[in-house]
Amino acid sequence: MNLVLMRHGLAEPRERHHDSDSDRNLTEEGRRKLLQFIPLIHPWFPKPDVVFTSPAMRTCQTAAILCDIFHVSEDVIQTNPLVLDGSAGEIISWLAGMVLPSCLWIVGHQPTLGQLLSVLIGLDVFQGFHMSPGDCALVSFQDTPDIHKGHLLSYASPRLLDTLITQGG
């Protein structure tokens, strides 16, 4: 089973005219970077069978872009508040209680995703792992996701794209 953890793209600042943090949209720069970045990682990251997102607007927008680039129907996107507010342990327990597809993507937030990645691959959860906007981690499991049972197969970041563009131009 493959699990891809992806942090949403670059979002509007918190103080922007929104009633709730969940209402924040991707910025134009955030959209542009995802549209450049996702096609580059496409060969190394498997096509999603299911995409879980938090109910936040920016994660739903990121998932829609992901599905478009991977040529997958947006019907595979499911929102769940646990992706927004759950702990790593709660998310692992939630996943353990369902029949999982061969490739599941979770599009969520920091620090939750960084903590989840740390727990799954055996890093110190208290130090955490920082995932920047758009970062993706591909973790493989023999069966279902569980503590210290994951193998990190790939990690990609739009920051690498920025570095390549800057150094190349």
Stockholm file with secondary structure:
# STOCKHOLM 1.0

chainA/1-169         MNLVLMRHGLAEPRERHHDSDSDRNLTEEGRRKLLQFIPLIHPWFPKPDVVFTSPAMRTCQTAAILCDIFHVSEDVIQTNPLVLDGSAGEIISWLAGMVLPSCLWIVGHQPTLGQLLSVLIGLDVFQGFHMSPGDCALVSFQDTPDIHKGHLLSYASPRLLDTLITQGG
#=GR chainA/1-169 SS CEEEEEECCCBCCTTSSCSSGGGCCBCHHHHHHHHHHHHHHTTTSCCCSEEEECSSHHHHHHHHHHHHHHTCCGGGEEECTHHHHCCHHHHHHHHHTSCCCSEEEEEECTTHHHHHHHHHHTCCTTTCCCCCTTCEEEEECSSSCCTTCCEEEEEECHHHHHHHHHHHC
#=GC SS_cons         CEEEEEECCCBCCTTSSCSSGGGCCBCHHHHHHHHHHHHHHTTTSCCCSEEEECSSHHHHHHHHHHHHHHTCCGGGEEECTHHHHCCHHHHHHHHHTSCCCSEEEEEECTTHHHHHHHHHHTCCTTTCCCCCTTCEEEEECSSSCCTTCCEEEEEECHHHHHHHHHHHC
//
